[in-house]
């Protein structure tokens, strides 16, 4: 497995790269946002600092997500909830605040890889009215229109579509979509639901069940 470490500070990057290599990972390092966006790099996962010398790491995250579904873990000193929410909304799969332990980070890496690699192989697409969600192909369409979703938005939509019509609790969504790697408030669910509603073009397709969670509307 190849990991791209995007970090400009040698004092942080060098021990991190060494620790990852000791765990058996192949590691590339980029010290700038421009270097991180080099299309010749083919990482299986990206560890992304937000404070880079040439551009904001959130812009790097946005650019990576537009062209790839590669898992992204933000690793940064910016620990405000607003930063976390923005990073996750842009498509990051997890958010780790410095300082951190290498063991914790490796556990997060493995959890994200388990989650993103566990794709159903034998089940057909889910059909909910005009909505079609194909977990195997990682594609979703509404009335024949392709939906451009981030990995987290797709996983959230899949979780709702897999039990369409049922009220799914916030706790269950956190466990199924974010597993136990997200320790903050459930506000991130609201952010992703709001984004999904915009992309679906019909806010009524995802209903809020007060005090419980959300439900995918079945006509």
Protein Blocks (a to p, Z undefined) as FASTA:
>chain_A
ZZddddfblklmmmmmmmmmmnopacdddfbfklmmpmkbccfbdcddfbdfkbcfklmm
mmmmmmoccdcddddfblcfklmmmmmmnopabdcdddddfklmmmmmmmmmmmmmmccf
kbccddehjbccdfknopaceehiacdddfklmmmmmmmmmmghiacdfklmmmmmnmmm
bcbdfklmmmmmmmmmmmnopaklpccdehilpcdddZZ
